[in-house]
Amino acid sequence: MKKLQNALYITKDGAYLHKQRETLLIEKKEDGEKQKLMQIPIHSIGSIFCFGNIMVSPQLLGFCGENGTHLAFFDMHGRFLANIVGKQTGNILLRRQQFNVKEQHADEIAKHIVAAKIRSSRMLLLRFRRNHNATLPLEKAIDRLKQIIEQLKGVSDYDTILGLEGEAASHYFSAFADMFKGNDKRQLFNKRTRRPPKDPVNSVISLLYSVLGQEISGALQGVGLDPQVGFLHKERPGRNSLALDILEEFRAYIVDSIALKLFNNKTLTTNDFKTDCLGGVTIKEEARKLIFQAYQAKKQEEIMHPFLKEKVQIGLLPHIQAMLLARHLRGDLAHYPPFVIKK
C-alpha cells in the first residue's frame, strides 16, 4: 500500500521556497533581511500547496517535476491557478482504454459516482440527525435523497442522471444550512456559492474542494490516467474533469464534515473571515492554518475501506480510488466501485 506522505501548505504572503541540498527551505524578507521560516527534508514531502503571493525557485520547480512531488498554486480564495506536472506515467494502452470507455460507457460510471455522492451526503445528514433535533428541510432532504438513489437504479440517460444529481444537491445544501449551530440569519451558510464564495462556510469548503481536487488529480496521474478525461463532468480546456468526478465521492464525507466540525466546535467564527467590496469572503491567515490542521488530521484517520476490506488512512483514498478505476478500465473489475461509507 502506498505510504501517506506529508503535505505542506504555504499561506505566508511573500514566502520564498527553494531547495538547499536535500532540504526545502522557506524564507521571507522582513525589514530587508531574509528570515528562515522552516527547513525540512524534501523527500518526505508528497505535495506542496501555495496560496497567494508565494515564490518558488527554478531548482525546486525542476525537482518537483522530476520526482513527482505535487506543487500547486491557488489564489487567496483557494481558487486553483496552476500546478507542476512531471513526466507522464503509466501505460498508453490504459489511457487509450480510458478514452474508449468515455465514448461508449461513460454514463454507467457517471451513475455510480452520482449514487455514491448522494449516499455520502445522506449519511452525513443522518449522522447529524442522530445527535440533534431534526428540522423540516433535514427530514425532507433525507427522504428525498433516498428516493433519488432508488430512481438512479433504473436510469441510463446522462441528462437524467445530471438532473437527479442537481436536485439532490439542492435538497442537501438546504438541509446543510440548518446543521450549523448559531447560523442566525444564515450568516455562516445560506446556499452554495462560488467564485467568489459569499459566506464563511462556502469559503472553507471551496478552499478544501480545490486542494483535495488537486490531490486527486495527482493520484490519477500516478496510476497512468488522464485527469482531464472524465465520465460525469464534461471536458473543458484546462479542466481536470476526471478529478472532479472522483471528488464527488469525497465532498460530504471529507470536506463538508470538516467544515461542520470547525464551525460547530467554534474553532472558526465569523471573526476569522473578511468580506471584500464585491461581497466575496476570504479567510484570514491564522484561520487558514486551523483549516489545514483539521484537514491533515482528517487525512490521518484510519477507516475500513468498503471495497478492499482493509484499514486505510483517509488521505490515501484518492490513490486507492484511482487504482480501482484503472483496474476497472483494464477489465480486472466488472464495475468501478466508488467510495461510500455505509454506516
QUIFEN-V228524 format. One line per field, one symbol per residue. ss: DSSP state (~ for helix, > for strand, _ for the rest). burial: 1 if it has 9 or more other ideal C-beta (glycine too) atoms within 8 Angstrom, else 0. A space follows every 10 residues. Layout:
BEGIN
ss=???
burial=???
END
This chain:
BEGIN
ss=_____>>>>> _____>>>>> __>>>>>>>> __>>>>>>>> >~~~>>>>>> >___>>_~~~ ~~~~~~~__> >>>>_____> >>>>______ _~~~~~~~~~ ~~~~_~~~~~ ~~~~~~~~~~ ~~~~~~~~~~ ~____~~~~~ ~~~~~~~~~~ ~~_____~~~ ~~~~~~~~~~ ~~~~~~~~~_ ___~~~____ _________~ ~~~~~~~~~~ ~~~~~~~~~~ ~~________ __________ ~~~~~~~___ ~~~~~~~~~~ ~~~~_____~ ~~>>>_____ >>>_~~~~~~ ~~~~~~~~~~ _>>>______ >>>~~~~~~~ ~~~~~~~~~~ __________ ___
burial=0001001111 1101111110 0011111110 0000000001 0100101111 1101011001 1011100111 1111001111 0011000001 0001101110 1100011111 1111111111 1111110110 0000001111 1101110110 1100100000 1101101110 1111111111 0010010110 0010011111 1111111111 1111111111 1111111111 1110000011 1111111111 1111111111 1111000100 0110010001 1111101111 1101110111 0000110000 0111011111 1111111110 0010011111 100
END
